[in-house]
Amino acid sequence: MKRQAYRPILITDASQSQDDQLTTRQRRYIAMMGVRVACLIVGAILVGARTPLLWLWLPLLAVGMLVVPWLAVLLANDRPPKERHRLANRFRARRQTEAPAMSLTAEERPHKIIDGEP
């Protein structure tokens, strides 16, 4: 039987660097806090202008000002998920059960018998 070929690790399979992850999380945090500031400014404008349906708009903006910062902190402290698939261990276990065939002696291994007679 053939040995399994060595599979090199490709650079495209490498995970994102720590600095890139931090930069991405910082940008997401700043964008979400920008949404919070926008909710605050829009709420102040609506109150100053005494718009109709103010009783509907202010609670919606207040929820935005309270929920968005909480989500921003959670997402800023969270790292990206691991690249491995959840079922990778199951597939690896199957390969390991098939692997003992490689450890058999030459006589014990299954092999083709080719007859030279027609």
HELIX and SHEET records of a PDB file:
HELIX    1   1 ILE A   11  ASP A   13  5                                   3    
HELIX    2   2 GLN A   18  ALA A   49  1                                  32    
HELIX    3   3 LEU A   54  ASN A   77  1                                  24    
HELIX    4   4 ALA A   88  GLU A   98  1                                  11    
HELIX    5   5 ALA A   99  SER A  103  5                                   5    
END                                                                             
